[in-house]
Amino acid sequence: MEVVMSLKKFAMLILTVIMISGFCTKPVSASAKEDENTAPAVEAVTVPNEEVMSAESPVPEESPAVTETPAPSVAEKDIQDAGEAAKAGAKSTSKKSNDKKKEKKVSYSNSDLRLMASIINCEAGSEGYQGKLAVGIVVMNRVASKSFPNTIKKVIYQKSQFSPVRNGSLNRRLKQYDAGKTKTKQWKDCISAAKKVLKGQRTIMYKGKVKNMKGYYYFSVVLKGAKFKLGGHRFK
Protein backbone atom coordinates (compact mmCIF):
# COMPACT_ATOMS: atom_id res chain seq x y z
CA MET A 1 0.00 0.00 0.00
CA GLU A 2 2.75 2.46 0.81
CA VAL A 3 4.52 1.48 -2.39
CA VAL A 4 1.47 2.33 -4.47
CA MET A 5 1.14 5.68 -2.74
CA SER A 6 4.77 6.48 -3.40
CA LEU A 7 4.39 5.68 -7.12
CA LYS A 8 1.37 7.94 -7.35
CA LYS A 9 3.23 10.81 -5.72
CA PHE A 10 6.17 10.29 -8.03
CA ALA A 11 3.87 10.15 -11.06
CA MET A 12 2.16 13.37 -9.96
CA LEU A 13 5.54 15.06 -9.52
CA ILE A 14 6.66 14.09 -12.98
CA LEU A 15 3.38 15.26 -14.47
CA THR A 16 3.67 18.56 -12.67
CA VAL A 17 7.21 19.08 -14.00
CA ILE A 18 6.08 18.25 -17.55
CA MET A 19 3.18 20.66 -17.36
CA ILE A 20 5.39 23.45 -16.01
CA SER A 21 7.95 22.81 -18.77
CA GLY A 22 5.28 22.84 -21.49
CA PHE A 23 3.73 26.03 -20.18
CA CYS A 24 7.05 28.01 -20.12
CA THR A 25 8.54 26.79 -23.46
CA LYS A 26 7.28 28.28 -26.84
CA PRO A 27 7.27 26.11 -29.95
CA VAL A 28 10.23 26.81 -32.18
CA SER A 29 8.13 26.92 -35.33
CA ALA A 30 5.72 29.48 -33.92
CA SER A 31 8.52 31.77 -32.75
CA ALA A 32 10.24 31.62 -36.14
CA LYS A 33 7.00 32.36 -37.99
CA GLU A 34 6.17 35.21 -35.64
CA ASP A 35 9.68 36.69 -36.17
CA GLU A 36 9.26 36.36 -39.94
CA ASN A 37 5.87 38.14 -39.86
CA THR A 38 7.00 40.87 -37.49
CA ALA A 39 10.43 41.54 -39.07
CA PRO A 40 10.39 44.86 -41.03
CA ALA A 41 10.81 44.65 -44.76
CA VAL A 42 14.17 45.80 -46.07
CA GLU A 43 13.78 48.36 -48.88
CA ALA A 44 16.23 48.33 -51.73
CA VAL A 45 18.45 51.41 -51.66
CA THR A 46 19.20 52.89 -55.08
CA VAL A 47 22.75 54.18 -55.27
CA PRO A 48 23.10 57.19 -57.57
CA ASN A 49 25.18 56.66 -60.71
CA GLU A 50 28.31 58.41 -59.51
CA GLU A 51 31.86 57.72 -60.46
CA VAL A 52 33.58 55.57 -57.91
CA MET A 53 36.97 56.98 -57.06
CA SER A 54 39.63 54.35 -56.52
CA ALA A 55 42.84 54.80 -54.63
CA GLU A 56 44.68 55.10 -57.92
CA SER A 57 42.36 57.76 -59.29
CA PRO A 58 43.92 61.23 -59.04
CA VAL A 59 42.36 63.55 -56.56
CA PRO A 60 41.12 66.63 -58.40
CA GLU A 61 43.09 69.69 -57.42
CA GLU A 62 41.27 72.67 -56.14
CA SER A 63 41.55 75.75 -58.32
CA PRO A 64 43.68 78.42 -56.68
CA ALA A 65 41.75 81.29 -55.27
CA VAL A 66 41.78 84.29 -57.61
CA THR A 67 42.37 87.58 -55.90
CA GLU A 68 40.61 90.33 -57.74
CA THR A 69 42.20 93.78 -57.68
CA PRO A 70 39.55 96.27 -56.74
CA ALA A 71 38.88 98.82 -59.43
CA PRO A 72 40.00 102.35 -58.52
CA SER A 73 37.30 104.62 -57.25
CA VAL A 74 36.11 107.59 -59.26
CA ALA A 75 38.17 109.98 -57.15
CA GLU A 76 41.31 107.86 -57.51
CA LYS A 77 40.80 107.59 -61.27
CA ASP A 78 40.41 111.35 -61.53
CA ILE A 79 43.66 111.82 -59.63
CA GLN A 80 45.44 109.34 -61.89
CA ASP A 81 44.07 111.02 -65.02
CA ALA A 82 45.11 114.42 -63.71
CA GLY A 83 48.63 113.14 -62.99
CA GLU A 84 48.97 111.67 -66.47
CA ALA A 85 47.66 114.86 -68.03
CA ALA A 86 50.18 116.89 -66.03
CA LYS A 87 53.03 114.66 -67.19
CA ALA A 88 51.89 114.91 -70.79
CA GLY A 89 51.64 118.68 -70.46
CA ALA A 90 55.13 118.89 -68.95
CA LYS A 91 56.59 116.80 -71.78
CA SER A 92 54.80 118.92 -74.36
CA THR A 93 56.03 122.14 -72.74
CA SER A 94 59.57 120.79 -72.51
CA LYS A 95 59.46 119.74 -76.15
CA LYS A 96 58.16 123.15 -77.24
CA SER A 97 60.86 124.84 -75.17
CA ASN A 98 63.57 122.70 -76.77
CA ASP A 99 62.11 123.37 -80.22
CA LYS A 100 62.18 127.10 -79.54
CA LYS A 101 65.81 126.87 -78.43
CA LYS A 102 66.69 124.98 -81.59
CA GLU A 103 64.83 127.51 -83.72
CA LYS A 104 66.66 130.30 -81.93
CA LYS A 105 70.04 128.70 -82.60
CA VAL A 106 69.47 128.16 -86.31
CA SER A 107 67.69 131.44 -87.07
CA TYR A 108 70.14 133.33 -89.23
CA SER A 109 69.83 134.86 -92.65
CA ASN A 110 71.81 134.25 -95.83
CA SER A 111 73.25 137.75 -95.52
CA ASP A 112 74.50 136.86 -92.01
CA LEU A 113 76.16 133.70 -93.37
CA ARG A 114 77.64 135.68 -96.27
CA LEU A 115 79.20 138.30 -94.00
CA MET A 116 80.37 135.82 -91.32
CA ALA A 117 82.02 133.44 -93.79
CA SER A 118 83.72 136.36 -95.58
CA ILE A 119 85.13 138.01 -92.42
CA ILE A 120 86.37 134.62 -91.18
CA ASN A 121 88.09 134.10 -94.54
CA CYS A 122 89.70 137.52 -94.29
CA GLU A 123 90.89 137.20 -90.69
CA ALA A 124 91.64 133.44 -90.43
CA GLY A 125 91.63 132.03 -93.96
CA SER A 126 95.14 130.70 -93.51
CA GLU A 127 94.50 129.53 -89.92
CA GLY A 128 93.36 126.10 -88.84
CA TYR A 129 89.68 125.21 -88.41
CA GLN A 130 89.70 126.02 -84.67
CA GLY A 131 91.15 129.45 -85.42
CA LYS A 132 88.32 130.06 -87.90
CA LEU A 133 85.76 129.11 -85.24
CA ALA A 134 87.44 131.40 -82.68
CA VAL A 135 87.20 134.45 -84.95
CA GLY A 136 83.53 133.79 -85.68
CA ILE A 137 82.76 133.30 -81.95
CA VAL A 138 84.34 136.68 -81.11
CA VAL A 139 82.01 138.34 -83.64
CA MET A 140 78.96 136.60 -82.11
CA ASN A 141 80.05 137.48 -78.57
CA ARG A 142 80.09 141.12 -79.56
CA VAL A 143 76.59 140.87 -81.02
CA ALA A 144 75.35 139.47 -77.70
CA SER A 145 77.15 142.10 -75.60
CA LYS A 146 75.65 145.46 -74.68
CA SER A 147 79.07 147.03 -75.23
CA PHE A 148 78.88 146.41 -78.99
CA PRO A 149 76.27 146.74 -81.77
CA ASN A 150 73.53 144.10 -81.78
CA THR A 151 73.76 142.80 -85.36
CA ILE A 152 76.48 140.97 -87.28
CA LYS A 153 76.65 143.63 -89.96
CA LYS A 154 76.96 146.49 -87.46
CA VAL A 155 79.61 144.63 -85.47
CA ILE A 156 81.72 143.90 -88.55
CA TYR A 157 81.38 147.42 -89.96
CA GLN A 158 81.91 149.17 -86.64
CA LYS A 159 84.48 151.92 -87.11
CA SER A 160 88.13 151.00 -86.55
CA GLN A 161 87.42 147.42 -85.46
CA PHE A 162 88.17 145.04 -88.36
CA SER A 163 91.08 145.89 -90.63
CA PRO A 164 89.68 143.96 -93.67
CA VAL A 165 86.88 146.51 -93.79
CA ARG A 166 89.41 149.33 -94.06
CA ASN A 167 91.85 147.74 -96.52
CA GLY A 168 89.18 146.41 -98.89
CA SER A 169 89.86 142.68 -98.47
CA LEU A 170 86.35 142.08 -97.09
CA ASN A 171 84.76 143.51 -100.25
CA ARG A 172 86.89 141.18 -102.39
CA ARG A 173 85.78 138.14 -100.35
CA LEU A 174 82.13 139.20 -100.60
CA LYS A 175 82.42 139.41 -104.40
CA GLN A 176 83.92 135.90 -104.49
CA TYR A 177 81.07 134.61 -102.32
CA ASP A 178 78.43 136.27 -104.51
CA ALA A 179 80.08 134.85 -107.64
CA GLY A 180 80.00 131.33 -106.18
CA LYS A 181 83.76 131.05 -106.07
CA THR A 182 83.63 129.12 -102.82
CA LYS A 183 84.65 125.59 -103.93
CA THR A 184 88.12 125.67 -102.39
CA LYS A 185 88.83 123.94 -99.07
CA GLN A 186 89.57 127.29 -97.45
CA TRP A 187 86.17 128.66 -98.40
CA LYS A 188 84.37 125.45 -97.41
CA ASP A 189 85.99 125.51 -93.96
CA CYS A 190 85.12 129.19 -93.52
CA ILE A 191 81.47 128.58 -94.46
CA SER A 192 81.29 125.53 -92.15
CA ALA A 193 82.75 127.50 -89.22
CA ALA A 194 80.36 130.39 -89.94
CA LYS A 195 77.34 128.07 -89.84
CA LYS A 196 78.41 126.54 -86.52
CA VAL A 197 78.89 129.84 -84.74
CA LEU A 198 75.65 131.20 -86.18
CA LYS A 199 73.88 128.09 -84.78
CA GLY A 200 75.27 128.82 -81.33
CA GLN A 201 78.60 127.02 -80.95
CA ARG A 202 80.85 128.83 -78.47
CA THR A 203 83.60 126.27 -77.89
CA ILE A 204 86.79 125.23 -79.66
CA MET A 205 89.39 122.53 -79.19
CA TYR A 206 92.49 124.00 -77.57
CA LYS A 207 95.50 121.83 -76.66
CA GLY A 208 93.36 118.71 -76.83
CA LYS A 209 90.62 120.07 -74.53
CA VAL A 210 87.30 121.80 -75.07
CA LYS A 211 87.67 125.51 -74.43
CA ASN A 212 84.69 127.77 -73.83
CA MET A 213 85.09 131.01 -75.77
CA LYS A 214 82.27 132.95 -74.13
CA GLY A 215 83.53 136.29 -72.82
CA TYR A 216 86.17 136.76 -75.52
CA TYR A 217 85.67 140.00 -77.44
CA TYR A 218 89.05 140.78 -79.02
CA PHE A 219 91.67 139.10 -81.20
CA SER A 220 94.74 140.45 -82.93
CA VAL A 221 98.24 139.47 -84.03
CA VAL A 222 99.55 141.65 -81.24
CA LEU A 223 97.17 142.08 -78.31
CA LYS A 224 98.07 143.31 -74.86
CA GLY A 225 96.67 141.30 -71.97
CA ALA A 226 95.77 138.32 -74.21
CA LYS A 227 94.50 135.23 -72.36
CA PHE A 228 95.69 132.68 -74.88
CA LYS A 229 97.22 132.35 -78.33
CA LEU A 230 95.81 130.29 -81.17
CA GLY A 231 97.65 130.20 -84.48
CA GLY A 232 98.67 133.72 -85.46
CA HIS A 233 96.13 135.42 -83.18
CA ARG A 234 95.92 136.32 -79.54
CA PHE A 235 92.53 136.40 -77.82
CA LYS A 236 91.03 138.09 -74.81
Secondary structure by P-SEA (a helix, b strand, c coil): caaaaaaaaaaaaaaaaaaaaaaacccaaaaaaaaaaabbbbbbbbbcccccccccccccccccbbbbcccccaaaaaaaaaaaaaaaaaaaaaaaaaaaaaaaaacccaaaaaaaaaaaaaccccccaaaaaaaaaaaaaaaacccccccaaaaaaccccccccccaaaaaaaaaaaacccccaaaaaaaaaaaaaaacccccccccbbbbcccccccccccccccccccccccc
